[in-house]
């Protein structure tokens, strides 16, 4: 069950406040942008403005989308807003979903605006501007840099061409395409759409992802990789790719009788169990929990498809992951069954302990031991600094042991990151959240991609077959998190990071003062070739070796400190800093 959780913050209480509350500020910003769009449409004489009730429809469009939409959309591209409004309207019809729109766009390198131009090149530039529009949401510095690089390469290539004076203007702008989708919002929709674009041969350069308040999506991708600026062939290619991906399966919930079979390499639970969605069981009610016996004390986190509560069950403190009944569909139920099936099989001190589940609709929930220490991610960012090396190694060894156990039982986690690692009251770390985990098929090869882009292995990003070594790559990113206390690729969007990992071999920058053995381990975990990455049994041994060395150094340090203190040395009043 891929439930993206975020901590409930002060928004709920402040939204109830008076003038100047964040909720009112957001509403005011949307009204301002909406008014500017409406004024521009009136200025150009757009026919939509004359329709009765159009102003209210436009305001409703902005109201159902997040404030970020109003902040990001180009004010001088009012017709783009109408396109988004139309797509969201068409997506209401089940037979249409998903709806999409394609157009050619151009990215202007920042320095190209300052270049001197001849009358000929100026005319060509004007022609280019008329032919290709800017993206609806502008472009990031990364896209501008890409266009600038393209411009420079084109200029260098033209230096050897006798006709480069007439061609230079044509190379001034890098044409791309903007593909906008709208359909019902659902788990892993982003990864499905990115897979669709990859199948057509497109490279995602930028993405703007929005969810409406009534359960729809508006997702805008800026892509390159299509040979020409025309859009008819690209539109046709996307339509064909959608048909191959079984359009109805991801555009609307399917009746039970029409649920497509899940590929064996993706969803086989064990040797005895078929891929069809059926609630697994070791026997009658061996893990089924009576919902009435659960007590919900407080919400810990919430998300689009489920909430996480701290509660009690038969007097025991527990964590309860509760699916929102209004968001249930066949896909979400399938993932819920998969998570229950995996969690009931595992028992290890470094894996969060499954207690039971409620499987009778509408009260679908998974109950596990309550981890009072919260997530490793929260712990790191509360510290506002990297962990001290001894504790860092304890945490890393706990994670590695838990992952080694899962892999020994042929379970691939597929979403390993600091947010999915929990701590108990004794700071023991346990692997959690098996919403997208899978039991590895007998072939050892998995073909469905999932996970979170910043932690995802390159073979998974590219939708190639992969195995348990994908978790090893993600562990390398987690280890970097522990060493730095930072979010990986924080200056990039998730999709930009994914593109960099695959196309440019991008990896997080390792600080210079890191233990050399840990630096070497990071490089091994991040190998592009999965076969060159170590198993978790090897990783655990390596970490334990480093931990032994660090503890020996600490012992020596403590001995020297005690000796200095005993002899009343000048430095005895100062506590020596902990080895990092």
KOLZAMI-541474 format. One line per 5 residues: number of its first residue (from 1); their letters; for each residue x, y, z of C-alpha. Coordinates in steps of 0.001 Angstrom, whole numbers, plus 500000, padded with zeros to 6 digits. Example, Ala and Ser with C-alpha at 12.3 -4.5 7.8 and 13.67 -1.06 7.14 Angstrom:
<sites>
1	AS	512300:495500:507800; 513670:498940:507140
</sites>
This chain:
<sites>
1	XXXXX	500000:500000:500000; 501802:503055:498751; 500524:505661:501202; 502568:508826:501126; 502408:510214:504641
6	XXXXX	503215:513670:505933; 503097:515000:509424; 499916:516861:510292; 501138:520368:511015; 499696:523619:512248
11	XXXXX	497649:524111:509102; 494521:522604:510609; 494445:524918:513593; 495575:528026:511752; 493035:527409:509018
16	XXXXX	490359:527995:511609; 491904:531319:512518; 490852:534799:511556; 492178:537248:508996; 495598:536538:507689
21	XXXXX	495507:532798:508368; 497469:530637:505905; 494225:529289:504476; 492916:532779:503742; 496254:533843:502273
26	XXXXX	496198:530889:499888; 492625:531646:498884; 493498:535292:498243; 496478:534335:496092; 494314:532068:493951
31	XXXXX	491759:534875:493516; 494465:537308:492421; 495910:534963:489797; 492431:533999:488602; 491557:537683:488145
36	XXXXX	494718:538270:486086; 493970:535282:483863; 490407:536492:483355; 491613:540009:482500; 494060:538638:479940
41	XXXXX	491365:536521:478283; 489149:539593:478036; 492029:541590:476570; 492612:539100:473763; 488873:538751:473186
46	XXXXX	488662:535042:473946; 485196:533643:473261; 485022:531756:476565; 484734:535021:478505; 481307:535682:476986
51	XXXXX	479829:532442:478315; 477453:532936:481277; 479071:531889:484548; 482576:531584:483055; 484215:533714:485766
56	XXXXX	482780:531429:488454; 483957:528337:486550; 487460:529752:486319; 487515:530520:490042; 486314:526982:490780
61	XXXXX	489161:525646:488645; 491747:527452:490787; 489949:526535:494015; 490144:522783:493373; 493898:522925:492674
66	XXXXX	496679:523624:495209; 498045:527142:495671; 501263:525981:494019; 499373:525797:490720; 498462:529492:490933
71	XXXXX	502009:530408:491948; 503670:528448:489135; 501440:528933:486102; 502499:531609:483596; 500172:534597:483994
76	XXXXX	500645:535559:480336; 499653:532067:479166; 495954:532266:480010; 495036:529797:477276; 497128:527134:479031
81	XXXXX	494834:527499:482040; 491848:526896:479759; 493530:523749:478439; 494026:522478:481997; 490404:523308:482819
86	XXXXX	489223:521415:479725; 491336:518325:480484; 490057:518120:484057; 486487:518399:482757; 487007:515664:480144
91	XXXXX	488592:513411:482775; 485247:513238:484575; 483989:510897:481843; 485302:507370:482595; 485571:506428:478912
96	XXXXX	487925:509358:478277; 490476:508631:480983; 493283:509342:480902; 493015:512450:478724; 496158:514164:477504
101	XXXXX	497343:517098:475429; 500627:517459:473531; 502304:520555:472168; 505778:521619:471097; 507486:524121:473405
106	XXXXX	510833:525867:473524; 513255:526667:476321; 515160:529921:475977; 518717:529882:477323; 519106:532865:479629
111	XXXXX	522201:534167:477840; 520610:533974:474385; 518526:537034:475189; 521692:539128:475511; 523344:537973:472292
116	XXXXX	523602:540511:469450; 521517:539532:466472; 521564:540443:462827; 518303:541485:461093; 518138:538028:459510
121	XXXXX	518547:536134:462777; 516095:538475:464505; 513469:537659:461929; 514141:533939:462325; 513886:534304:466102
126	XXXXX	510552:536084:465766; 509340:533263:463532; 510478:530682:466067; 508695:532508:468876; 505469:532473:466904
131	XXXXX	505793:528778:466150; 506725:527481:469613; 505373:528607:472972; 507009:528548:476379; 505979:525773:478811
136	XXXXX	502910:526499:480915; 504922:526566:484132; 508110:528192:482983; 511406:526353:483245; 513945:525653:485921
141	XXXXX	517625:526653:485754; 518321:522998:484908; 516257:523246:481725; 517834:526576:480802; 521264:525045:481277
146	XXXXX	520269:522161:479021; 519138:524580:476330; 522318:526617:476736; 524434:523477:476369; 522469:522537:473244
151	XXXXX	523000:526041:471863; 526754:525932:472435; 527117:522488:470878; 525130:523612:467863; 527235:526745:467497
156	XXXXX	530476:524724:467682; 529181:522283:465097; 528286:525162:462790; 531802:526594:462894; 532850:523851:460489
161	XXXXX	529829:524377:458249; 530016:526842:455357; 526368:527765:455848; 526497:528319:459575; 525460:531976:459288
166	XXXXX	522075:530986:457936; 521660:528085:460358; 522683:529696:463643; 519253:531096:464404; 517651:527698:463923
171	XXXXX	519951:526314:466610; 519197:529120:469053; 516214:527418:470683; 515964:523873:471972; 512526:522468:471028
176	XXXXX	510843:520166:473495; 507328:518897:474052; 504890:519446:476879; 502605:516516:477679; 499720:517151:480076
181	XXXXX	497679:514292:481587; 494487:514253:483612; 492779:511245:485174; 491657:509914:488559; 494372:510367:491184
186	XXXXX	495714:507075:492540; 498828:505496:494074; 501880:505287:491794; 500145:507255:489023; 503309:509320:488556
191	XXXXX	505450:506238:487981; 502897:504829:485514; 502919:508009:483475; 506710:508260:483529; 506840:504625:482336
196	XXXXX	504451:505503:479513; 506629:508415:478392; 509752:506252:478586; 508106:503578:476424; 507582:506177:473702
201	XXXXX	511252:507181:473919; 510783:510477:475758; 513120:511818:478447; 511427:513679:481305; 513192:516986:481914
206	XXXXX	510699:518625:484268; 507371:517724:485846; 504627:519667:487624; 502302:517362:489559; 498963:518540:490976
211	XXXXX	496078:516758:492734; 492625:518313:492904; 490487:518452:496005; 487983:516069:494394; 490392:513261:493521
216	XXXXX	491694:514062:490037; 495208:514674:488769; 496754:517298:486507; 500310:516331:485595; 502455:518372:483209
221	XXXXX	505713:516925:481817; 508343:518754:479768; 510124:516127:477661; 512638:515755:474880; 513573:512787:472707
226	XXXXX	511026:513219:469899; 512676:513776:466538; 510438:516572:465241; 508415:519499:466548; 505144:518228:465099
231	XXXXX	502718:516665:467554; 500428:514424:465495; 502783:511444:465384; 503713:511884:469051; 500039:512039:470031
236	XXXXX	499409:508870:468050; 502391:507132:469688; 501141:508037:473173; 497637:506797:472329; 499060:503478:471136
241	XXXXX	501211:503159:474260; 498168:503820:476431; 496265:501067:474662; 499114:498625:475315; 499159:499612:479013
246	XXXXX	495469:498640:479291; 493975:502069:479519; 490976:501062:481636; 493109:499389:484307; 494677:502650:485448
251	XXXXX	491979:505120:484435; 489125:503654:486473; 488482:500852:488984; 487739:497532:487272; 484969:495105:488230
256	XXXXX	486319:492085:490105; 485522:489830:487173; 487696:491973:484909; 490760:492395:487134; 493746:491780:484860
261	XXXXX	496147:489096:486006; 499287:490475:487643; 502512:489286:485964; 504022:486387:487906; 507409:488128:488075
266	XXXXX	505802:491036:489875; 503199:489687:492234; 503858:486016:493087; 503596:485856:496848; 505039:482392:497336
271	XXXXX	505223:479038:495572; 501694:478036:496564; 499935:481356:495942; 498624:482648:492631; 498890:486254:491465
276	XXXXX	495154:486895:491612; 494178:489184:494502; 492921:487007:497327; 493337:487647:501030; 496174:485362:502211
281	XXXXX	495743:483306:505341; 497589:480711:507373; 494321:479536:508855; 490980:480853:510067; 491358:484238:511742
286	XXXXX	494984:483646:512704; 495825:487308:512248; 492380:488865:511717; 491644:491606:514262; 488199:492615:515445
291	XXXXX	488000:496287:514511; 485907:497050:517615; 488870:496056:519815; 491081:498766:518353; 491299:502090:520137
296	XXXXX	492501:505075:518083; 494289:507549:520362; 495892:510111:518065; 496738:510635:514418; 500480:510454:513841
301	XXXXX	500542:511176:510107; 498131:511490:507213; 498204:511025:503479; 496104:510927:500349; 495055:507303:500710
306	XXXXX	495455:506480:504374; 496173:507736:507881; 498555:506482:510560; 497332:506387:514159; 498826:505591:517530
311	XXXXX	496395:503401:519413; 495949:500321:521571; 494901:496730:520970; 494156:494519:523977; 496105:496939:526169
316	XXXXX	499177:496986:523893; 500420:500177:522253; 500151:499766:518491; 500421:501677:515234; 497355:501502:512964
321	XXXXX	497590:502234:509250; 493995:502906:508217; 492894:503145:504577; 490475:505925:503778; 487243:504194:502672
326	XXXXX	486437:506874:500112; 489739:506237:498284; 489455:502451:498073; 489672:500801:494668; 490792:497420:493363
331	XXXXX	494432:498479:493008; 494651:499828:496550; 492985:496706:497944; 495441:494543:496009; 498380:496404:497560
336	XXXXX	496785:496129:500996; 496535:492344:500582; 500118:492193:499396; 501378:494125:502422; 499469:491891:504837
341	XXXXX	500764:488782:503095; 504376:489892:503427; 504214:491301:506941; 502611:488220:508486; 505578:486131:507286
346	XXXXX	508436:488140:508765; 509757:488151:512321; 513092:489778:513097; 514313:492234:515720; 515143:494756:512978
351	XXXXX	511808:494488:511147; 508665:496140:512530; 506500:493435:514034; 503133:492721:512423; 500319:492188:514950
356	XXXXX	497300:491725:512716; 494942:493310:510220; 491295:494176:509717; 490262:492981:506269; 486507:493582:506340
361	XXXXX	485473:496664:504402; 485194:499531:504958; 487597:499246:507922; 490772:498071:506210; 493822:498565:508414
366	XXXXX	497174:497033:509322; 498264:496898:512973; 501936:496767:513979; 504011:497373:517084; 504214:501061:517975
371	XXXXX	507651:502611:517433; 507785:505476:519915; 511080:506832:518557; 509520:507828:515253; 511271:507625:511886
376	XXXXX	515010:507872:511314; 514244:510745:508936; 512532:512734:511702; 515306:511887:514144; 517976:513131:511725
381	XXXXX	516220:516399:511023; 515429:517077:514673; 519135:516726:515371; 519850:519205:512540; 523192:517458:512104
386	XXXXX	524684:514174:511049; 524819:511400:513619; 527930:510741:515665; 529796:507864:514099; 529204:505239:516828
391	XXXXX	525439:505736:516745; 525431:506042:512953; 527062:502636:512702; 524565:501094:515141; 521694:502429:513032
396	XXXXX	523281:501296:509763; 523977:497810:511130; 520375:497498:512356; 519098:498424:508885; 521524:496087:507142
401	XXXXX	520597:493149:509385; 516880:493754:508809; 517383:493966:505045; 519594:490866:505023; 516790:488946:506761
406	XXXXX	514240:490150:504196; 516466:489221:501277; 517159:485791:502774; 513386:485338:502720; 513226:486548:499095
411	XXXXX	511479:489809:499998; 512493:492963:498126; 511501:496123:500012; 511615:498478:496975; 511146:501708:498950
416	XXXXX	514050:501822:501400; 514630:505344:502769; 515059:507054:506143; 511332:507834:506372; 510549:504086:506244
421	XXXXX	512940:503189:509065; 511525:503429:512590; 513099:503567:516052; 511822:502069:519277; 512283:503530:522765
426	XXXXX	515794:502017:522937; 516830:503503:519579; 516784:500102:517887; 516020:500684:514207; 513541:498508:512323
431	XXXXX	512605:498334:508653; 508976:499353:508096; 506347:500138:505437; 506015:497160:503116; 503396:498872:500976
436	XXXXX	505351:498304:497778; 507447:495308:498859; 507314:492128:496800; 508334:488514:497195; 510940:487856:494545
441	XXXXX	509858:485436:491821; 511673:482149:491289; 513387:483686:488270; 514969:486258:490588; 513955:489041:488207
446	XXXXX	511369:491738:488853; 509951:493919:486101; 507588:496434:487704; 509170:499674:488888; 508288:501387:492127
451	XXXXX	509843:503317:494980; 510812:506932:495520; 512914:508601:492856; 515606:510117:495103; 516431:506642:496506
456	XXXXX	515684:504568:493415; 518250:502395:491635; 518947:503319:487985; 517650:500007:486637; 514348:500587:488435
461	XXXXX	514078:504159:487135; 514578:502856:483588; 511888:500176:484054; 514423:497435:483407; 514311:493997:485067
466	XXXXX	515837:494169:488547; 516429:492063:491625; 517190:492525:495340; 520318:494550:494511; 517980:497512:493896
471	XXXXX	517557:497668:497696; 521347:497795:498085; 521497:500939:495943; 518762:502533:498088; 520665:501549:501237
476	XXXXX	523665:503498:499899; 521471:506603:499696; 520192:505938:503238; 523755:505594:504527; 524553:508946:502898
481	XXXXX	521512:510411:504707; 522875:509151:508011; 526319:510586:507254; 525092:514031:506220; 521659:514548:507774
486	XXXXX	520494:515923:504415; 517904:515065:501770; 519561:513529:498684; 519662:515828:495629; 517857:518538:497600
491	XXXXX	518440:521133:494859; 516698:518991:492225; 513123:517837:491746; 512673:514061:492177; 512344:513560:488424
496	XXXXX	515398:515699:487674; 517352:513593:490153; 516139:510414:488442; 517219:511706:485033; 520631:512616:486434
501	XXXXX	521123:509194:488078; 520371:507344:484845; 521788:509602:482150; 524718:511263:483905; 525656:508785:486630
506	XXXXX	524643:511318:489288; 525252:510332:492918; 525135:512398:496150; 528345:514251:496994; 530293:512457:499741
511	XXXXX	531837:514802:502352; 535646:514689:502509; 535855:513898:506234; 533932:510627:505983; 535600:507426:507167
516	XXXXX	537376:506037:504038; 535896:502571:504510; 532397:504040:504546; 533224:506075:501449; 534334:502879:499715
521	XXXXX	531128:501133:500834; 529001:503942:499412; 530711:503662:496037; 530122:499891:496013; 526416:500251:496871
526	XXXXX	525988:502854:494122; 527517:500792:491324; 525554:501165:488084; 525877:497406:487498; 523715:495669:490144
531	XXXXX	525937:492571:490042; 528832:494649:491410; 526900:495763:494491; 527533:493786:497712; 524965:491606:499468
536	XXXXX	523672:492800:502836; 525592:490038:504597; 528789:491610:503237; 527557:495112:504088; 526804:494088:507673
541	XXXXX	530273:492587:508074; 531908:495734:506663; 529941:497992:509003; 530743:495803:511993; 534441:495982:511121
546	XXXXX	534314:499789:511007; 532317:499823:514261; 534954:497653:515969; 537729:500013:514859; 535795:503069:516028
551	XXXXX	535055:501512:519422; 538717:500606:519862; 539666:504202:519086; 537099:505410:521614; 538481:503057:524243
556	XXXXX	541979:504395:523643; 540645:507952:523776; 538886:507273:527081; 542028:505704:528539; 544101:508745:527589
561	XXXXX	541454:511047:529028; 541348:509092:532313; 545133:509123:532525; 545299:512896:531932; 542612:513479:534523
566	XXXXX	544365:511263:537063; 547615:513207:536647; 545838:516558:536764; 546945:517601:533317; 545972:521007:531958
571	XXXXX	543540:519458:529479; 541832:517270:532046; 539068:519824:532497; 538037:519501:528898; 536030:516521:527697
576	XXXXX	537507:515177:524511; 535227:515342:521505; 533638:512137:520281; 535320:510506:517313; 533324:511120:514134
</sites>
